[in-house]
């Protein structure tokens, strides 16, 4: 055994000597890459006789890959996660952890042991957020099994451990069972629910969740979480049972499920849980908008449910101040019933929220035409006209000031 081999440590799970690591320079911190992390490295690869076959340094560009995903040789998937930021290490990797008996012609001979000098610069977790804004970052502690993941409406059983920015553990629960989409009833934040739809069975991961997908501007009194606080959760998915997808339901089942979703959505709305209500109502639209019914009573029920769902979706968007989305949803409701008073009124409210007062007047006035006794609509017609007048006066004053300045 050479002096270098004596300094090297065996990092294989079975301690079979297939991957030997020699530390050339210490890294910093305690953090190390986890499964699924994107890592950034420089490397130089040589054969045992010193022949160089590849080098990112020669290309002048760092190499990145997702750790533990099989996108690189096994020796790398096992070796790089043992490193820290700033670390420089040499790995001697036998063929069974590299390119095996075939090698990788023409640069790597059959059954070749390879030597890699690797410098780890940085790594970060996987962005699970819907908008790819890094509001949910996952770092896998242990990978799950199988290929399936929970969907919206799935029954899940999880272990939870929540920590704030100081490391204080504020939430620790085991065997928590709930339906995805209804976690709010158990004070489970949206970021966890969304992340679980990307988990595999028995997966154990750490989630870094921004405040907008935690408790937002309200904070959480129960857990002593201040407003606008980011949180970290360790989540273990112990088991799950998927909900039936839309395509797995026949037309009658979709009507039945839509009634249940409507009732659940209304419960959430009454409790002020508008995001959760929105999900329930939106699912009704997804179920029924492309379904064709032959029987008159089923056709009538479908239209009725779709109309109610779109009106309720619009109501949720108004509460959440998503005024543009409210306009779009109201239009869907009015496509089903052009003179629906609630649809017209909510459309007008949405335009008022957008400060598009001319359109607000148009739709508030339509409400008054249908129901002259609607006092709120009458009030908003007058208020919208006042807003238009104020805007014109402000515009007139601005132009007057401009012309006065030019004439000087």
ABEGO torsion letter per residue (X at the ends): XBAAAAABBBABAAGAGABBBBBABBBBEABBBBBGBBBBBBBBBBBAAGBBABBAAAAGBBBBBBBGAGABBAAAAAAAAABBBGBBBBBBBBAAABAEAAEBOAABBBGBBBBBBBBBABBBBBBABAAGAGABBBBBABBBBEABBBBBGBBBBBBBBBBBAAGBBABBBBGBBBBBGAAAAAGBBAAAAAAAAABBBGBBBBBBBBAAABAEAAEBAAAGBBBGBBBBBBBBBABBBBBBBAAABBAAAAAAAAAAAAAAAAAAAAAGBAAAAAAAAAAAAAAAAABBBABAAAAAAAAAAAAAAAAAAAAAAAAAGBAAAAAAAAAAAAAABAABAAAAAAAAAAAAAAGBAAAAAAAAAAAAAABAABAAAAAAAAAAAAAAAAAAAAAAAAAAAAAAAAAX
